[in-house]
Structures are given as C-alpha cells and as structure tokens.
Amino acid sequence: MQRITVQNTRTIPITNLRIVDQIPVSQDAKINVKLVSPSLSLDASSNKASREATVSEGVQAQWGTGDPEEEQDADSKGRDGKLNWTCQIPEQSSVNIKLQWEVSTPANMKNSVVGL
C-alpha cells in the first residue's frame, strides 16, 4: 500500500492538481496484480463510473496519466498500471490518497515475486 498526503499551505485553494501513480504490472500470466483501492475497473465493457472513481471530497481517480498527449484508447487504459488522481485542495488544508493493490501467485511461485 502507498499513501500520499498533499498539503496546501497557501491562502488560496489548489484546483485540478494531477498526481500520476502506478501499480505493478505482471508480465507473467500466473502472477495477478489486482487494484484494491481506489475501486477502478479495467473491464472495457464497464460503465464510465467504474473506470473513474470519486475517492473523497475533492479527490478523483481514473485510469491513465490524464495527459492528452499520452492517452490511449479506452480499451487499453490501465493496462500499463498508470492512474491519475485529480485533487481540489482548499486553502490551509490537505488531502490523503491511498493506492492499494494485492498480488496473487501459485504457491510454488511465492519466492519469484520480489521488489513490490
């Protein structure tokens, strides 16, 4: 799990702050990485609501980097593990974001997964 706290020490609100994050992506079909939080879906047939999520007041998450120059088609978003958080932070306030994933492998591969 990864936690990020962003604090606005200014006397004006911060709008549309974008944070690009990433979960691990397995190249081995036997190793499965599942996003736990935020609850976003990789299913291309999913509705828009599950491909983006409001995490808390002023914080949204969605697959992709949010950069139009790097954007992919809707079917491949999230396959590289990249997601972005868009934050609105009131003056003299902070937001906390949490990225959590779980990795599952067959029992005989437990020692094959390192560096997460």
N, CA and C atoms as an extended XYZ file, in Angstrom:
348
Properties=species:S:1:pos:R:3:atomname:S:1:resname:S:1:resid:I:1 pbc="F F F"
N         0.849       -1.174        0.000 N   MET     1
C         0.000        0.000        0.000 CA  MET     1
C         0.897        1.240        0.000 C   MET     1
N         0.408        2.260       -0.645 N   GLN     2
C         1.133        3.531       -0.738 CA  GLN     2
C         0.185        4.647       -0.330 C   GLN     2
N         0.654        5.527        0.521 N   ARG     3
C        -0.148        6.683        0.946 CA  ARG     3
C         0.584        7.964        0.559 C   ARG     3
N        -0.195        8.907        0.081 N   ILE     4
C         0.357       10.220       -0.266 CA  ILE     4
C        -0.503       11.271        0.421 C   ILE     4
N         0.153       12.216        1.070 N   THR     5
C        -0.538       13.358        1.671 CA  THR     5
C        -0.049       14.609        0.959 C   THR     5
N        -0.997       15.408        0.480 N   VAL     6
C        -0.667       16.670       -0.171 CA  VAL     6
C        -1.261       17.773        0.674 C   VAL     6
N        -0.410       18.699        1.100 N   GLN     7
C        -0.859       19.784        1.962 CA  GLN     7
C        -0.760       21.113        1.229 C   GLN     7
N        -1.830       21.876        1.298 N   ASN     8
C        -1.865       23.212        0.716 CA  ASN     8
C        -1.627       24.205        1.851 C   ASN     8
N        -0.466       24.824        1.865 N   THR     9
C        -0.137       25.798        2.905 CA  THR     9
C        -0.485       27.225        2.484 C   THR     9
N        -1.019       27.373        1.306 N   ARG    10
C        -1.355       28.700        0.783 CA  ARG    10
C        -2.719       29.172        1.273 C   ARG    10
N        -3.001       30.428        1.019 N   THR    11
C        -4.286       31.005        1.422 CA  THR    11
C        -5.312       30.997        0.294 C   THR    11
N        -4.986       30.294       -0.786 N   ILE    12
C        -5.922       30.121       -1.893 CA  ILE    12
C        -6.056       28.626       -2.189 C   ILE    12
N        -7.203       28.198       -2.691 N   PRO    13
C        -7.357       26.768       -2.994 CA  PRO    13
C        -6.522       26.338       -4.197 C   PRO    13
N        -6.161       25.069       -4.214 N   ILE    14
C        -5.481       24.469       -5.364 CA  ILE    14
C        -6.544       23.707       -6.136 C   ILE    14
N        -6.623       23.964       -7.438 N   THR    15
C        -7.615       23.275       -8.254 CA  THR    15
C        -6.916       22.434       -9.312 C   THR    15
N        -7.491       21.300       -9.599 N   ASN    16
C        -7.013       20.409      -10.659 CA  ASN    16
C        -5.549       19.996      -10.543 C   ASN    16
N        -5.117       19.688       -9.330 N   LEU    17
C        -3.781       19.136       -9.135 CA  LEU    17
C        -3.814       17.683       -9.589 C   LEU    17
N        -2.921       17.319      -10.491 N   ARG    18
C        -2.893       15.954      -11.016 CA  ARG    18
C        -1.663       15.236      -10.500 C   ARG    18
N        -1.878       14.044       -9.960 N   ILE    19
C        -0.803       13.187       -9.476 CA  ILE    19
C        -0.872       11.900      -10.284 C   ILE    19
N         0.214       11.546      -10.959 N   VAL    20
C         0.256       10.313      -11.736 CA  VAL    20
C         0.904        9.240      -10.872 C   VAL    20
N         0.261        8.083      -10.797 N   ASP    21
C         0.692        6.985       -9.950 CA  ASP    21
C         0.684        5.712      -10.774 C   ASP    21
N         1.195        4.615      -10.215 N   GLN    22
C         1.227        3.372      -10.966 CA  GLN    22
C         1.242        2.182      -10.026 C   GLN    22
N         0.511        1.136      -10.415 N   ILE    23
C         0.583       -0.127       -9.699 CA  ILE    23
C         1.489       -1.062      -10.492 C   ILE    23
N         2.035       -2.099       -9.854 N   PRO    24
C         2.869       -3.050      -10.595 CA  PRO    24
C         2.048       -3.753      -11.681 C   PRO    24
N         2.713       -4.109      -12.763 N   VAL    25
C         2.079       -4.846      -13.853 CA  VAL    25
C         2.911       -6.099      -14.085 C   VAL    25
N         2.258       -7.243      -14.082 N   SER    26
C         2.961       -8.511      -14.265 CA  SER    26
C         3.076       -8.860      -15.742 C   SER    26
N         4.235       -9.361      -16.121 N   GLN    27
C         4.443       -9.874      -17.471 CA  GLN    27
C         4.179      -11.374      -17.522 C   GLN    27
N         3.965      -11.976      -16.348 N   ASP    28
C         3.715      -13.411      -16.223 CA  ASP    28
C         2.232      -13.630      -15.933 C   ASP    28
N         1.558      -14.389      -16.768 N   ALA    29
C         0.112      -14.616      -16.605 CA  ALA    29
C        -0.230      -15.327      -15.298 C   ALA    29
N         0.735      -15.999      -14.680 N   LYS    30
C         0.491      -16.700      -13.421 CA  LYS    30
C         0.494      -15.751      -12.227 C   LYS    30
N         1.047      -14.575      -12.415 N   ILE    31
C         1.107      -13.587      -11.338 CA  ILE    31
C         0.033      -12.537      -11.609 C   ILE    31
N        -0.890      -12.402      -10.673 N   ASN    32
C        -2.024      -11.497      -10.845 CA  ASN    32
C        -1.897      -10.314       -9.886 C   ASN    32
N        -1.960       -9.110      -10.419 N   VAL    33
C        -1.951       -7.897       -9.596 CA  VAL    33
C        -3.338       -7.286       -9.701 C   VAL    33
N        -3.972       -7.085       -8.551 N   LYS    34
C        -5.333       -6.548       -8.523 CA  LYS    34
C        -5.349       -5.236       -7.740 C   LYS    34
N        -5.914       -4.213       -8.339 N   LEU    35
C        -6.085       -2.930       -7.669 CA  LEU    35
C        -7.196       -3.070       -6.636 C   LEU    35
N        -6.901       -2.706       -5.393 N   VAL    36
C        -7.879       -2.776       -4.312 CA  VAL    36
C        -8.503       -1.403       -4.077 C   VAL    36
N        -7.660       -0.390       -4.005 N   SER    37
C        -8.139        0.965       -3.740 CA  SER    37
C        -7.293        1.949       -4.521 C   SER    37
N        -7.912        2.820       -5.284 N   PRO    38
C        -9.331        3.098       -5.448 CA  PRO    38
C        -9.997        2.001       -6.275 C   PRO    38
N       -11.300        1.935       -6.202 N   SER    39
C       -12.024        0.875       -6.906 CA  SER    39
C       -12.293        1.276       -8.350 C   SER    39
N       -11.324        0.957       -9.197 N   LEU    40
C       -11.432        1.207      -10.636 CA  LEU    40
C       -11.461       -0.130      -11.357 C   LEU    40
N       -12.170       -0.206      -12.463 N   SER    41
C       -12.266       -1.432      -13.242 CA  SER    41
C       -11.409       -1.313      -14.493 C   SER    41
N       -10.809       -2.431      -14.900 N   LEU    42
C       -10.072       -2.474      -16.165 CA  LEU    42
C       -10.934       -2.994      -17.296 C   LEU    42
N       -12.120       -3.446      -16.990 N   ASP    43
C       -13.013       -4.034      -17.984 CA  ASP    43
C       -13.488       -2.964      -18.961 C   ASP    43
N       -13.145       -3.136      -20.223 N   ALA    44
C       -13.522       -2.146      -21.245 CA  ALA    44
C       -15.030       -2.021      -21.403 C   ALA    44
N       -15.762       -3.082      -21.057 N   SER    45
C       -17.213       -3.021      -21.189 CA  SER    45
C       -17.871       -2.364      -19.972 C   SER    45
N       -17.061       -2.041      -18.959 N   SER    46
C       -17.610       -1.403      -17.762 CA  SER    46
C       -18.125       -0.015      -18.082 C   SER    46
N       -19.055        0.427      -17.269 N   ASN    47
C       -19.534        1.788      -17.475 CA  ASN    47
C       -18.487        2.785      -17.000 C   ASN    47
N       -18.645        4.014      -17.370 N   LYS    48
C       -17.677        5.052      -17.054 CA  LYS    48
C       -17.447        5.195      -15.553 C   LYS    48
N       -18.501        4.978      -14.760 N   ALA    49
C       -18.404        5.155      -13.315 CA  ALA    49
C       -17.373        4.226      -12.683 C   ALA    49
N       -17.159        3.020      -13.223 N   SER    50
C       -16.195        2.112      -12.624 CA  SER    50
C       -14.783        2.300      -13.183 C   SER    50
N       -14.649        3.080      -14.253 N   ARG    51
C       -13.330        3.377      -14.810 CA  ARG    51
C       -12.766        4.673      -14.232 C   ARG    51
N       -13.589        5.363      -13.464 N   GLU    52
C       -13.135        6.513      -12.685 CA  GLU    52
C       -13.914        6.495      -11.378 C   GLU    52
N       -13.318        7.054      -10.329 N   ALA    53
C       -13.954        6.975       -9.017 CA  ALA    53
C       -13.706        8.239       -8.218 C   ALA    53
N       -14.733        8.670       -7.501 N   THR    54
C       -14.557        9.745       -6.530 CA  THR    54
C       -14.107        9.077       -5.243 C   THR    54
N       -12.914        9.407       -4.807 N   VAL    55
C       -12.305        8.755       -3.654 CA  VAL    55
C       -12.727        9.437       -2.358 C   VAL    55
N       -12.719       10.738       -2.366 N   SER    56
C       -13.172       11.534       -1.229 CA  SER    56
C       -13.529       12.913       -1.772 C   SER    56
N       -13.991       13.784       -0.904 N   GLU    57
C       -14.370       15.117       -1.374 CA  GLU    57
C       -13.164       15.808       -1.998 C   GLU    57
N       -13.291       16.163       -3.269 N   GLY    58
C       -12.227       16.856       -3.976 CA  GLY    58
C       -11.153       15.963       -4.564 C   GLY    58
N       -11.307       14.634       -4.459 N   VAL    59
C       -10.293       13.717       -4.992 CA  VAL    59
C       -10.964       12.676       -5.886 C   VAL    59
N       -10.498       12.605       -7.132 N   GLN    60
C       -10.995       11.605       -8.077 CA  GLN    60
C        -9.811       10.822       -8.627 C   GLN    60
N       -10.068        9.562       -8.991 N   ALA    61
C        -9.044        8.718       -9.599 CA  ALA    61
C        -9.590        8.176      -10.910 C   ALA    61
N        -8.700        8.004      -11.870 N   GLN    62
C        -9.091        7.392      -13.141 CA  GLN    62
C        -7.865        6.761      -13.781 C   GLN    62
N        -8.101        5.781      -14.641 N   TRP    63
C        -7.003        5.138      -15.350 CA  TRP    63
C        -6.364        6.106      -16.328 C   TRP    63
N        -5.079        5.940      -16.553 N   GLY    64
C        -4.329        6.758      -17.493 CA  GLY    64
C        -3.559        7.842      -16.764 C   GLY    64
N        -2.804        8.611      -17.504 N   THR    65
C        -1.997        9.672      -16.911 CA  THR    65
C        -2.743       10.992      -16.838 C   THR    65
N        -3.822       11.098      -17.605 N   GLY    66
C        -4.544       12.362      -17.672 CA  GLY    66
C        -3.931       13.333      -18.660 C   GLY    66
N        -2.822       12.953      -19.277 N   ASP    67
C        -2.149       13.789      -20.261 CA  ASP    67
C        -2.692       13.429      -21.644 C   ASP    67
N        -3.354       14.366      -22.328 N   PRO    68
C        -3.936       14.060      -23.643 CA  PRO    68
C        -2.921       13.541      -24.657 C   PRO    68
N        -1.663       13.957      -24.544 N   GLU    69
C        -0.641       13.505      -25.489 CA  GLU    69
C        -0.260       12.044      -25.266 C   GLU    69
N        -0.480       11.538      -24.048 N   GLU    70
C        -0.131       10.158      -23.737 CA  GLU    70
C        -1.339        9.232      -23.730 C   GLU    70
N        -2.516        9.782      -23.914 N   GLU    71
C        -3.724        8.981      -23.766 CA  GLU    71
C        -3.821        7.883      -24.818 C   GLU    71
N        -4.370        6.746      -24.354 N   GLN    72
C        -4.582        5.595      -25.211 CA  GLN    72
C        -6.067        5.488      -25.483 C   GLN    72
N        -6.428        4.479      -26.269 N   ASP    73
C        -7.850        4.251      -26.472 CA  ASP    73
C        -8.446        3.688      -25.181 C   ASP    73
N        -9.743        3.788      -25.050 N   ALA    74
C       -10.435        3.411      -23.814 CA  ALA    74
C       -10.215        1.948      -23.439 C   ALA    74
N       -10.049        1.065      -24.415 N   ASP    75
C        -9.885       -0.358      -24.127 CA  ASP    75
C        -8.541       -0.679      -23.485 C   ASP    75
N        -7.521        0.127      -23.719 N   SER    76
C        -6.199       -0.189      -23.179 CA  SER    76
C        -5.830        0.641      -21.948 C   SER    76
N        -6.680        1.565      -21.554 N   LYS    77
C        -6.385        2.372      -20.363 CA  LYS    77
C        -6.240        1.487      -19.141 C   LYS    77
N        -5.194        1.728      -18.383 N   GLY    78
C        -4.976        0.985      -17.157 CA  GLY    78
C        -4.161       -0.274      -17.333 C   GLY    78
N        -3.992       -0.739      -18.555 N   ARG    79
C        -3.230       -1.977      -18.776 CA  ARG    79
C        -1.756       -1.796      -18.420 C   ARG    79
N        -1.267       -0.549      -18.456 N   ASP    80
C         0.115       -0.283      -18.071 CA  ASP    80
C         0.230        0.037      -16.579 C   ASP    80
N        -0.882       -0.027      -15.858 N   GLY    81
C        -0.884        0.206      -14.417 CA  GLY    81
C        -0.934        1.667      -14.020 C   GLY    81
N        -0.931        2.579      -14.976 N   LYS    82
C        -0.913        4.007      -14.651 CA  LYS    82
C        -2.321        4.519      -14.350 C   LYS    82
N        -2.406        5.328      -13.325 N   LEU    83
C        -3.649        6.006      -12.995 CA  LEU    83
C        -3.313        7.406      -12.516 C   LEU    83
N        -4.302        8.263      -12.527 N   ASN    84
C        -4.049        9.617      -12.045 CA  ASN    84
C        -5.123       10.025      -11.059 C   ASN    84
N        -4.680       10.837      -10.143 N   TRP    85
C        -5.538       11.431       -9.124 CA  TRP    85
C        -5.704       12.898       -9.489 C   TRP    85
N        -6.914       13.397       -9.433 N   THR    86
C        -7.170       14.815       -9.627 CA  THR    86
C        -7.690       15.349       -8.301 C   THR    86
N        -6.993       16.353       -7.761 N   CYS    87
C        -7.311       16.850       -6.422 CA  CYS    87
C        -7.684       18.323       -6.439 C   CYS    87
N        -8.654       18.652       -5.627 N   GLN    88
C        -9.022       20.038       -5.329 CA  GLN    88
C        -8.722       20.193       -3.832 C   GLN    88
N        -7.810       21.075       -3.478 N   ILE    89
C        -7.409       21.188       -2.081 CA  ILE    89
C        -7.731       22.596       -1.576 C   ILE    89
N        -8.635       22.698       -0.612 N   PRO    90
C        -8.962       24.016       -0.057 CA  PRO    90
C        -7.731       24.662        0.591 C   PRO    90
N        -7.795       25.967        0.760 N   GLU    91
C        -6.692       26.677        1.396 CA  GLU    91
C        -6.444       26.127        2.800 C   GLU    91
N        -5.163       26.101        3.181 N   GLN    92
C        -4.747       25.654        4.516 CA  GLN    92
C        -5.319       24.277        4.874 C   GLN    92
N        -5.331       23.376        3.897 N   SER    93
C        -5.916       22.058        4.106 CA  SER    93
C        -5.028       21.001        3.446 C   SER    93
N        -5.382       19.742        3.623 N   SER    94
C        -4.621       18.667        2.995 CA  SER    94
C        -5.563       17.554        2.549 C   SER    94
N        -5.067       16.728        1.634 N   VAL    95
C        -5.808       15.539        1.203 CA  VAL    95
C        -4.886       14.334        1.340 C   VAL    95
N        -5.488       13.203        1.626 N   ASN    96
C        -4.763       11.945        1.717 CA  ASN    96
C        -5.285       11.019        0.643 C   ASN    96
N        -4.376       10.412       -0.095 N   ILE    97
C        -4.782        9.426       -1.088 CA  ILE    97
C        -4.065        8.117       -0.789 C   ILE    97
N        -4.749        7.018       -1.077 N   LYS    98
C        -4.213        5.698       -0.779 CA  LYS    98
C        -4.327        4.826       -2.020 C   LYS    98
N        -3.211        4.253       -2.407 N   LEU    99
C        -3.166        3.315       -3.513 CA  LEU    99
C        -2.832        1.955       -2.921 C   LEU    99
N        -3.712        0.983       -3.142 N   GLN   100
C        -3.509       -0.335       -2.562 CA  GLN   100
C        -3.755       -1.400       -3.613 C   GLN   100
N        -2.886       -2.386       -3.666 N   TRP   101
C        -3.029       -3.484       -4.595 CA  TRP   101
C        -2.651       -4.775       -3.891 C   TRP   101
N        -3.078       -5.897       -4.478 N   GLU   102
C        -2.687       -7.196       -3.948 CA  GLU   102
C        -2.146       -8.044       -5.089 C   GLU   102
N        -1.189       -8.890       -4.752 N   VAL   103
C        -0.552       -9.757       -5.727 CA  VAL   103
C        -0.858      -11.196       -5.340 C   VAL   103
N        -1.333      -11.976       -6.297 N   SER   104
C        -1.578      -13.394       -6.034 CA  SER   104
C        -0.790      -14.230       -7.032 C   SER   104
N        -0.235      -15.321       -6.510 N   THR   105
C         0.565      -16.232       -7.320 CA  THR   105
C         0.259      -17.660       -6.896 C   THR   105
N         0.582      -18.628       -7.742 N   PRO   106
C         0.504      -20.011       -7.295 CA  PRO   106
C         1.494      -20.226       -6.144 C   PRO   106
N         1.206      -21.160       -5.266 N   ALA   107
C         2.037      -21.398       -4.075 CA  ALA   107
C         3.497      -21.665       -4.429 C   ALA   107
N         3.763      -22.338       -5.534 N   ASN   108
C         5.150      -22.666       -5.891 CA  ASN   108
C         5.919      -21.475       -6.449 C   ASN   108
N         5.270      -20.316       -6.608 N   MET   109
C         5.942      -19.126       -7.157 CA  MET   109
C         6.146      -18.027       -6.117 C   MET   109
N         5.819      -18.276       -4.857 N   LYS   110
C         5.891      -17.234       -3.830 CA  LYS   110
C         7.250      -16.532       -3.792 C   LYS   110
N         8.343      -17.258       -4.018 N   ASN   111
C         9.675      -16.665       -3.960 CA  ASN   111
C        10.085      -15.984       -5.253 C   ASN   111
N         9.229      -16.047       -6.258 N   SER   112
C         9.539      -15.444       -7.564 CA  SER   112
C         9.162      -13.978       -7.647 C   SER   112
N         8.335      -13.496       -6.714 N   VAL   113
C         7.879      -12.120       -6.735 CA  VAL   113
C         8.722      -11.312       -5.762 C   VAL   113
N         9.499      -10.361       -6.284 N   VAL   114
C        10.361       -9.533       -5.442 CA  VAL   114
C        10.181       -8.062       -5.803 C   VAL   114
N        10.480       -7.191       -4.878 N   GLY   115
C        10.527       -5.770       -5.161 CA  GLY   115
C         9.212       -5.031       -5.128 C   GLY   115
N         8.154       -5.611       -4.568 N   LEU   116
C         6.869       -4.906       -4.505 CA  LEU   116
C         6.716       -4.223       -3.177 C   LEU   116
